[in-house]
Amino acid sequence: MTPTASDRGRSRRGAAHWAVHADPPPAAVDVLIPTAGRGAELAVTLAGLAAQDDPAFRVVISDQSHGPASTDAPAVQAMIRVLRAQGRAVQVHHHLPRRGMAEQRQFLLEQASAPRVLFLDDDVWLEPGALLRLHEALTERGCGLVGYAVQGLSYLDDERPQERQEFAGWRGLVEAETIRRGSPGFERWPLHNAANMAHKAAELGLDDDARFAYRIAWCGGCVLFERDALLVVGGFDFWSQLPAQHAGEDVVAQWRVMERFGGAGILPSGAVHLEAPTTIVDRRVEASEIVLDPDVTSPDPPGPGAQEKGSSHERQAQPHPDPEVPRRHRLPREQGRHHRLRA
């Protein structure tokens, strides 16, 4: 008898077993994807998930499209069928009206039941094996979250060693640390600009299967949490404090987890930003300023951070080479070629 995927220790069912009716294995990770008006990009994101062998995961999509739903696009429907044939449960929710990205993320978190949750943006492609590396890194490091810098590969020829000067690896278990604008760890924000972490992985001579943990200011677009750790700090329950148009909600949640349980970036990053136009254009309200630093009056950090940017789920139509840096009343810029928060 030919061994099945589970017999070989792989949770993904191969093509020879797509027509076999069997319940999906219990999910170790719930992949939570917020989306709106991005059918083509969402299809690519799902295609990346279909290339992951392990761990066992479930996909939960919250679609806030106005007009035709992203999840109704033929390519998206095809990839949902592929994932289900592979033994992955896929849930699709049409979650309207929009109340802002923090509420959207809280809704997704409330649908989760797996021990770990991966918040994955709808314009991020994962290379094969990327999810397993992240999963194993979180176990090894014993912290609350790990993430990949979402790389803009159009910047591979744009070397920026000066932006990697604050890079520092973690040795052993990751420790809790408090990050705020102006704190010692905040200056790490340029690390995730452009393709900086792709260049750093090459500089370190890492193997493709390495799980090198490093210190971050925050990480956007592809972040794996211990679900209990995220719930303990309240998840995104602060959404009701924010106007519907805001940015930086992912940073608030990450900083709360990091100050209790620690967090790290992982190299090499297997996450690629698709460099698509943003679906959210109003980023004047920065969530961290309202939720964490309501009395902050310090000026914006100098440099590219002073430019307007988007949040984890949002990017600008013409990508900017710099990352998003939380600033007064607006969410700073993207990392790689994306306009969102990362670091």
C-alpha positions as CSV (number, residue, x, y, z in Angstrom):
1,M,0.0,0.0,0.0
2,T,1.4,3.4,-1.0
3,P,2.1,5.6,2.1
4,T,-0.2,8.6,2.5
5,A,1.0,12.1,3.3
6,S,0.3,11.5,7.0
7,D,2.2,8.3,6.9
8,R,5.2,10.2,5.7
9,G,4.7,12.8,8.4
10,R,3.4,15.5,6.0
11,S,0.0,17.1,6.6
12,R,-0.5,18.2,3.0
13,R,-2.3,15.7,0.9
14,G,-0.7,15.1,-2.5
15,A,-2.5,14.9,-5.9
16,A,-3.0,11.1,-5.7
17,H,-5.2,11.6,-2.7
18,W,-7.2,14.7,-3.6
19,A,-10.3,12.7,-4.3
20,V,-10.1,10.8,-1.0
21,H,-12.7,12.0,1.4
22,A,-11.1,12.4,4.9
23,D,-11.4,15.0,7.7
24,P,-8.6,17.5,7.8
25,P,-6.0,16.9,10.6
26,P,-6.3,19.2,13.7
27,A,-4.8,22.5,12.8
28,A,-1.6,23.6,14.7
29,V,-2.0,27.1,13.1
30,D,-4.9,29.1,12.0
31,V,-3.9,31.4,9.1
32,L,-5.9,34.6,9.3
33,I,-6.2,36.7,6.2
34,P,-7.9,40.1,6.0
35,T,-8.8,41.1,2.5
36,A,-10.7,43.7,0.5
37,G,-10.8,44.3,-3.2
38,R,-7.7,42.1,-4.0
39,G,-8.8,39.1,-6.0
40,A,-5.6,38.5,-7.9
41,E,-3.3,39.2,-4.9
42,L,-5.3,37.0,-2.6
43,A,-5.1,34.1,-5.2
44,V,-1.3,34.4,-5.1
45,T,-1.3,34.5,-1.3
46,L,-3.4,31.3,-1.2
47,A,-1.1,29.7,-3.8
48,G,1.8,30.3,-1.4
49,L,-0.1,28.5,1.3
50,A,-0.9,25.6,-1.0
51,A,2.9,25.1,-1.3
52,Q,3.3,24.5,2.5
53,D,3.7,20.9,3.6
54,D,3.5,21.5,7.4
55,P,2.4,22.2,10.0
56,A,-1.3,21.3,9.6
57,F,-3.2,24.6,9.2
58,R,-6.6,26.0,8.6
59,V,-7.3,29.2,6.6
60,V,-9.8,31.8,7.7
61,I,-10.5,34.7,5.3
62,S,-12.4,37.8,6.2
63,D,-13.5,39.7,3.1
64,Q,-14.5,43.3,3.4
65,S,-14.7,44.1,-0.3
66,H,-17.2,46.7,-1.5
67,G,-18.8,45.4,-4.7
68,P,-17.5,42.0,-6.0
69,A,-15.9,40.0,-3.3
70,S,-12.2,39.2,-3.5
71,T,-13.1,35.6,-2.6
72,D,-15.5,35.3,-5.5
73,A,-12.7,35.8,-8.1
74,P,-12.2,32.6,-10.2
75,A,-8.5,32.3,-9.3
76,V,-9.3,32.6,-5.6
77,Q,-12.1,30.0,-5.8
78,A,-9.6,27.7,-7.6
79,M,-7.0,28.0,-4.9
80,I,-9.6,27.4,-2.2
81,R,-10.5,24.2,-3.9
82,V,-6.8,23.2,-4.1
83,L,-6.3,23.9,-0.4
84,R,-9.4,21.8,0.5
85,A,-8.3,19.0,-1.7
86,Q,-4.9,19.1,0.1
87,G,-6.7,18.5,3.4
88,R,-6.9,22.2,4.6
89,A,-10.1,23.5,6.0
90,V,-10.9,27.0,4.5
91,Q,-13.5,29.4,6.0
92,V,-14.6,32.5,4.2
93,H,-16.5,35.3,6.0
94,H,-18.0,38.4,4.4
95,H,-17.5,40.8,7.2
96,L,-19.2,44.1,6.7
97,P,-19.6,47.0,7.5
98,R,-16.0,48.0,7.8
99,R,-15.1,49.3,11.2
100,G,-11.3,49.6,10.7
101,M,-8.4,47.1,10.5
102,A,-8.2,46.6,14.2
103,E,-11.8,45.4,14.3
104,Q,-11.2,43.3,11.2
105,R,-8.2,41.6,12.9
106,Q,-10.1,41.1,16.2
107,F,-12.9,39.4,14.2
108,L,-10.4,37.1,12.6
109,L,-8.8,36.3,16.0
110,E,-12.3,35.4,17.4
111,Q,-12.7,32.8,14.7
112,A,-9.4,31.1,15.6
113,S,-9.2,27.9,17.7
114,A,-5.7,26.6,16.9
115,P,-2.8,27.0,19.4
116,R,-1.1,29.5,17.0
117,V,-2.3,32.1,14.6
118,L,-0.6,33.5,11.6
119,F,-1.8,36.9,10.5
120,L,-1.0,37.0,6.8
121,D,-1.8,39.9,4.6
122,D,-3.6,39.3,1.3
123,D,-0.6,40.4,-0.8
124,V,2.1,38.3,0.6
125,W,3.5,35.1,-1.0
126,L,5.3,32.4,1.1
127,E,8.0,30.2,-0.3
128,P,7.7,26.5,0.2
129,G,8.7,25.6,3.8
130,A,8.3,29.1,5.1
131,L,5.4,28.3,7.5
132,L,7.2,25.3,9.0
133,R,10.4,27.4,9.6
134,L,8.3,30.0,11.4
135,H,6.4,27.4,13.4
136,E,9.7,25.7,14.5
137,A,11.3,29.0,15.3
138,L,8.5,30.0,17.7
139,T,8.8,26.7,19.5
140,E,12.6,27.0,19.8
141,R,12.6,30.6,21.0
142,G,9.8,30.3,23.5
143,C,8.4,33.7,22.9
144,G,5.0,35.2,22.0
145,L,5.5,36.0,18.3
146,V,7.9,35.5,15.4
147,G,7.6,37.1,12.0
148,Y,9.1,37.5,8.5
149,A,10.1,40.8,7.0
150,V,8.0,41.0,3.9
151,Q,10.5,41.6,1.2
152,G,10.2,43.8,-1.9
153,L,12.2,41.9,-4.4
154,S,12.3,44.8,-6.8
155,Y,14.9,46.1,-4.3
156,L,17.3,43.2,-4.6
157,D,19.9,45.4,-6.4
158,D,19.4,48.2,-3.8
159,E,22.0,47.5,-1.1
160,R,21.6,49.6,2.1
161,P,24.2,48.5,4.7
162,Q,23.6,51.7,6.7
163,E,20.0,50.6,7.4
164,R,21.2,47.3,8.8
165,Q,23.5,48.8,11.4
166,E,21.0,48.1,14.3
167,F,20.7,44.4,13.4
168,A,21.3,42.2,16.4
169,G,20.6,38.5,16.8
170,W,19.0,36.8,19.8
171,R,21.0,34.1,21.6
172,G,18.9,31.4,23.2
173,L,15.4,32.2,24.3
174,V,13.9,35.5,23.3
175,E,13.3,38.0,26.2
176,A,10.5,40.3,26.8
177,E,11.2,44.0,25.9
178,T,9.1,47.2,25.8
179,I,9.2,49.1,22.5
180,R,7.8,52.6,22.1
181,R,8.5,55.5,19.8
182,G,11.8,56.9,21.0
183,S,12.8,53.8,23.0
184,P,16.1,52.0,22.5
185,G,14.6,49.3,20.3
186,F,12.6,51.6,18.1
187,E,15.6,52.6,16.1
188,R,15.5,49.1,14.5
189,W,12.7,50.2,12.2
190,P,14.8,50.6,9.1
191,L,15.8,46.9,9.1
192,H,12.8,45.9,7.1
193,N,13.1,48.5,4.4
194,A,13.4,47.4,0.8
195,A,15.1,44.0,0.6
196,N,17.4,44.6,3.6
197,M,16.8,41.3,5.3
198,A,17.4,39.4,2.0
199,H,20.8,41.1,1.9
200,K,21.4,40.3,5.6
201,A,20.6,36.6,5.1
202,A,23.2,36.5,2.3
203,E,25.7,38.4,4.4
204,L,25.3,35.9,7.2
205,G,25.7,33.0,4.8
206,L,22.5,31.3,6.1
207,D,21.2,28.1,4.8
208,D,17.7,28.0,3.3
209,D,16.4,26.1,6.3
210,A,18.0,28.3,8.9
211,R,15.9,29.9,11.7
212,F,18.1,32.8,12.8
213,A,16.2,35.0,15.3
214,Y,16.9,38.7,15.5
215,R,15.6,41.7,17.4
216,I,12.9,43.8,15.9
217,A,11.0,47.0,16.5
218,W,7.9,45.3,15.0
219,C,7.1,43.0,12.1
220,G,4.2,43.5,9.6
221,G,2.4,41.3,7.1
222,C,3.5,37.9,8.2
223,V,3.5,37.3,12.0
224,L,2.9,34.0,13.9
225,F,1.6,34.4,17.4
226,E,1.0,32.0,20.3
227,R,-2.7,32.6,20.3
228,D,-2.9,32.5,24.1
229,A,-0.2,35.2,24.4
230,L,-2.2,37.4,22.0
231,L,-5.4,36.8,23.9
232,V,-3.8,37.5,27.3
233,V,-2.9,41.0,26.2
234,G,-6.3,41.7,24.7
235,G,-5.7,40.9,21.0
236,F,-7.1,43.8,19.1
237,D,-9.9,44.7,21.6
238,F,-8.8,48.3,21.5
239,W,-10.5,48.7,18.1
240,S,-13.4,50.6,19.7
241,Q,-11.0,53.3,20.8
242,L,-10.1,54.1,17.2
243,P,-11.9,55.7,14.3
244,A,-12.6,53.4,11.4
245,Q,-9.8,55.0,9.4
246,H,-6.6,54.2,11.2
247,A,-3.3,52.4,10.8
248,G,-0.7,50.7,13.0
249,E,-3.1,48.4,14.8
250,D,-0.8,45.4,14.2
251,V,2.1,47.3,15.9
252,V,0.0,47.9,19.0
253,A,-0.9,44.2,19.4
254,Q,2.7,43.2,18.7
255,W,4.2,45.6,21.2
256,R,1.8,44.4,23.9
257,V,2.8,40.8,23.2
258,M,6.5,41.6,23.1
259,E,6.5,43.4,26.4
260,R,5.0,40.3,28.1
261,F,6.4,37.4,26.1
262,G,9.0,38.7,23.7
263,G,9.1,38.6,19.9
264,A,11.6,38.1,17.1
265,G,12.2,38.3,13.4
266,I,13.4,35.2,11.6
267,L,15.9,34.8,8.8
268,P,15.9,33.9,6.0
269,S,12.5,35.5,5.3
270,G,10.4,33.4,3.1
271,A,7.8,36.1,2.6
272,V,7.5,38.3,-0.5
273,H,5.4,41.4,-0.9
274,L,3.5,41.5,-4.2
275,E,4.0,45.3,-4.3
276,A,0.3,46.0,-5.1
277,P,-1.5,49.3,-4.6
278,T,-2.9,49.8,-1.2
279,T,-6.6,49.4,-0.5
280,I,-6.6,51.9,2.3
281,V,-5.6,55.5,1.6
282,D,-6.4,57.3,4.8
283,R,-3.6,56.7,7.4
284,R,-3.8,59.9,9.3
285,V,-4.5,58.2,12.7
286,E,-1.7,56.1,14.2
287,A,-3.2,53.5,16.6
288,S,-0.2,53.4,18.9
289,E,-0.5,57.1,19.6
290,I,-4.1,56.7,20.8
291,V,-3.9,53.3,22.5
292,L,-0.4,53.3,24.0
293,D,1.0,56.9,24.0
294,P,-2.0,59.2,24.3
295,D,0.1,62.0,25.8
296,V,3.1,61.8,23.5
297,T,4.1,65.1,22.1
298,S,7.5,64.3,20.8
299,P,8.3,65.1,17.1
300,D,8.3,62.5,14.4
301,P,11.6,60.6,14.0
302,P,13.8,62.1,11.3
303,G,14.2,60.7,7.8
304,P,11.8,58.6,5.8
305,G,9.6,57.8,8.8
306,A,8.3,61.3,8.5
307,Q,6.6,60.4,5.3
308,E,3.0,59.1,5.3
309,K,2.6,55.3,5.1
310,G,0.2,52.5,5.6
311,S,-0.4,49.8,8.1
312,S,0.1,46.1,8.0
313,H,-2.8,45.5,5.7
314,E,-2.4,48.7,3.7
315,R,0.2,49.8,1.2
316,Q,0.5,52.6,-1.2
317,A,0.0,52.5,-4.9
318,Q,3.6,53.6,-5.7
319,P,5.7,51.7,-3.2
320,H,8.3,53.7,-1.2
321,P,11.6,52.2,-0.3
322,D,11.3,52.9,3.4
323,P,9.4,51.2,6.3
324,E,6.5,52.5,8.2
325,V,7.4,54.3,11.4
326,P,4.7,55.2,13.9
327,R,4.4,58.9,13.9
328,R,2.1,61.6,15.1
329,H,-1.5,61.0,13.8
330,R,-0.4,58.7,11.0
331,L,1.0,55.3,10.4
332,P,4.5,55.5,8.9
333,R,5.8,53.8,5.9
334,E,6.2,50.3,4.6
335,Q,9.1,47.9,4.5
336,G,10.3,46.5,1.3
337,R,8.2,47.8,-1.3
338,H,5.1,47.9,0.8
339,H,3.3,50.5,2.6
340,R,2.6,49.1,5.9
341,L,4.2,48.6,9.3
342,R,7.1,46.4,9.5
343,A,10.4,46.4,11.2
